[in-house]
């Protein structure tokens, strides 16, 4: 999978683990849960390494404006 920053046109080629994180990032699920349920469950990696690598990946995408990081879950607007 590839993603591109709309702000600076930087391309990121995602490996299988990064793709799993990207696809699971729904704005409501904490990164730690994504790491446990997706990354550690599907790939042979210990939780400490997986969490560290996931945080680095998310920070990199965040710096390029591709992914928004928040301490609070995303709440979609209510339908009228």
GROMACS elastic network, one bead per residue, 0.5 to 0.9 nm:
[ bonds ]
;  ai    aj funct       b0    kb
    1    12     6  0.83742   500
    1    13     6  0.59824   500
    1    14     6  0.52852   500
    1    15     6  0.72205   500
    1    16     6  0.82487   500
    1    18     6  0.88310   500
    1    19     6  0.64314   500
    2    11     6  0.67598   500
    2    12     6  0.55007   500
    2    14     6  0.58098   500
    2    19     6  0.87363   500
    3    10     6  0.83795   500
    3    11     6  0.58068   500
    3    12     6  0.52969   500
    3    13     6  0.67034   500
    3    14     6  0.76734   500
    3    66     6  0.80419   500
    4     7     6  0.88216   500
    4     8     6  0.84417   500
    4     9     6  0.58380   500
    4    10     6  0.55048   500
    4    12     6  0.61640   500
    4    13     6  0.88531   500
    4    64     6  0.89391   500
    4    66     6  0.73786   500
    5     8     6  0.57184   500
    5    10     6  0.52088   500
    5    11     6  0.65601   500
    5    12     6  0.83030   500
    5    61     6  0.82440   500
    5    64     6  0.59816   500
    5    65     6  0.64334   500
    5    66     6  0.55288   500
    6     9     6  0.54970   500
    6    10     6  0.78778   500
    6    64     6  0.83667   500
    6    65     6  0.75662   500
    6    66     6  0.74851   500
    7    10     6  0.81298   500
    7    64     6  0.70829   500
    7    65     6  0.68427   500
    7    66     6  0.85379   500
    8    64     6  0.73317   500
    8    65     6  0.88766   500
   10    64     6  0.77442   500
   12    61     6  0.85708   500
   13    18     6  0.89393   500
   14    17     6  0.76840   500
   14    18     6  0.52829   500
   14    19     6  0.55846   500
   14    22     6  0.86725   500
   15    18     6  0.53097   500
   15    19     6  0.60075   500
   15    20     6  0.86343   500
   16    19     6  0.50563   500
   16    20     6  0.62131   500
   16    21     6  0.87623   500
   17    20     6  0.51101   500
   17    21     6  0.63911   500
   17    22     6  0.86472   500
   17    38     6  0.86571   500
   17    39     6  0.63686   500
   17    42     6  0.87367   500
   17    43     6  0.75883   500
   17    54     6  0.86916   500
   18    21     6  0.50756   500
   18    22     6  0.60453   500
   18    23     6  0.85593   500
   18    39     6  0.88465   500
   18    54     6  0.76360   500
   18    57     6  0.73381   500
   19    23     6  0.60273   500
   19    24     6  0.84734   500
   20    23     6  0.52503   500
   20    24     6  0.61435   500
   20    25     6  0.86258   500
   20    34     6  0.85676   500
   20    38     6  0.67625   500
   20    39     6  0.69871   500
   21    24     6  0.51522   500
   21    25     6  0.60715   500
   21    31     6  0.81894   500
   21    34     6  0.66019   500
   21    35     6  0.74912   500
   21    38     6  0.74418   500
   21    39     6  0.73517   500
   21    54     6  0.75903   500
   21    58     6  0.87903   500
   22    25     6  0.52945   500
   22    26     6  0.84979   500
   22    58     6  0.88586   500
   22    67     6  0.89993   500
   23    26     6  0.75598   500
   24    27     6  0.88579   500
   24    29     6  0.77575   500
   24    31     6  0.89924   500
   24    34     6  0.65379   500
   24    38     6  0.78627   500
   25    28     6  0.76370   500
   25    29     6  0.67034   500
   25    30     6  0.82122   500
   25    31     6  0.77031   500
   25    34     6  0.76290   500
   25    67     6  0.89390   500
   26    29     6  0.62489   500
   26    74     6  0.81922   500
   27    30     6  0.79550   500
   27    68     6  0.85015   500
   27    69     6  0.86153   500
   27    70     6  0.84796   500
   27    72     6  0.86748   500
   27    73     6  0.57411   500
   27    75     6  0.80048   500
   28    72     6  0.79461   500
   28    74     6  0.55153   500
   28    75     6  0.77416   500
   29    32     6  0.83398   500
   29    33     6  0.65339   500
   29    34     6  0.67791   500
   29    73     6  0.72504   500
   30    33     6  0.53359   500
   30    34     6  0.64772   500
   30    35     6  0.87931   500
   30    71     6  0.85352   500
   30    72     6  0.89426   500
   30    73     6  0.78934   500
   31    35     6  0.61274   500
   31    36     6  0.86203   500
   31    51     6  0.80351   500
   31    54     6  0.76550   500
   31    55     6  0.78503   500
   31    58     6  0.88464   500
   32    35     6  0.51074   500
   32    36     6  0.62522   500
   32    37     6  0.86163   500
   32    51     6  0.67263   500
   32    54     6  0.87442   500
   33    36     6  0.50709   500
   33    37     6  0.58639   500
   33    38     6  0.79664   500
   34    37     6  0.52988   500
   34    38     6  0.53823   500
   34    39     6  0.67806   500
   34    40     6  0.87807   500
   35    38     6  0.55916   500
   35    40     6  0.60236   500
   35    41     6  0.82529   500
   35    47     6  0.72926   500
   35    50     6  0.64704   500
   35    51     6  0.61737   500
   35    54     6  0.72423   500
   36    39     6  0.60705   500
   36    40     6  0.52153   500
   36    41     6  0.65183   500
   36    47     6  0.69089   500
   36    50     6  0.85060   500
   36    51     6  0.84757   500
   37    40     6  0.64756   500
   37    41     6  0.55889   500
   37    42     6  0.80586   500
   38    41     6  0.52840   500
   38    42     6  0.57878   500
   38    43     6  0.80512   500
   39    42     6  0.54093   500
   39    43     6  0.56394   500
   39    44     6  0.82653   500
   39    45     6  0.76447   500
   39    47     6  0.84906   500
   39    50     6  0.69906   500
   39    51     6  0.89767   500
   39    54     6  0.89623   500
   40    43     6  0.54118   500
   40    44     6  0.64501   500
   40    45     6  0.57461   500
   40    46     6  0.65985   500
   40    47     6  0.62734   500
   40    50     6  0.70304   500
   41    44     6  0.77183   500
   41    45     6  0.86723   500
   42    45     6  0.88219   500
   43    46     6  0.89892   500
   45    48     6  0.85220   500
   45    49     6  0.68993   500
   45    50     6  0.62262   500
   46    49     6  0.56402   500
   46    50     6  0.60896   500
   46    51     6  0.86228   500
   47    51     6  0.59125   500
   47    52     6  0.84868   500
   48    51     6  0.52658   500
   48    52     6  0.62344   500
   48    53     6  0.86335   500
   49    52     6  0.51665   500
   49    53     6  0.60746   500
   49    54     6  0.84259   500
   50    53     6  0.52082   500
   50    54     6  0.59352   500
   50    55     6  0.85194   500
   51    54     6  0.50552   500
   51    55     6  0.60829   500
   51    56     6  0.85991   500
   52    55     6  0.52477   500
   52    56     6  0.63165   500
   52    57     6  0.87256   500
   53    56     6  0.51036   500
   53    57     6  0.61759   500
   53    58     6  0.86521   500
   54    57     6  0.50487   500
   54    58     6  0.61064   500
   54    59     6  0.84985   500
   55    58     6  0.51541   500
   55    59     6  0.60316   500
   55    60     6  0.85554   500
   56    59     6  0.51413   500
   56    60     6  0.61846   500
   56    61     6  0.87717   500
   57    60     6  0.52012   500
   57    61     6  0.63947   500
   57    62     6  0.85791   500
   58    61     6  0.52308   500
   58    62     6  0.59912   500
   58    63     6  0.86118   500
   58    67     6  0.70899   500
   58    68     6  0.86889   500
   58    69     6  0.77425   500
   59    63     6  0.61240   500
   59    64     6  0.87831   500
   59    67     6  0.84025   500
   59    69     6  0.80490   500
   60    63     6  0.52366   500
   60    64     6  0.66800   500
   60    65     6  0.89498   500
   60    66     6  0.88011   500
   60    67     6  0.87991   500
   61    64     6  0.52555   500
   61    65     6  0.63818   500
   61    66     6  0.51778   500
   61    67     6  0.54764   500
   61    68     6  0.83083   500
   62    65     6  0.50087   500
   62    66     6  0.56599   500
   62    68     6  0.57756   500
   62    69     6  0.66785   500
   63    66     6  0.76430   500
   63    67     6  0.81918   500
   64    67     6  0.78215   500
   65    68     6  0.69659   500
   69    72     6  0.88314   500
   70    73     6  0.70839   500
   70    74     6  0.82015   500
   72    75     6  0.88252   500
   75    78     6  0.85179   500
   76    79     6  0.88413   500
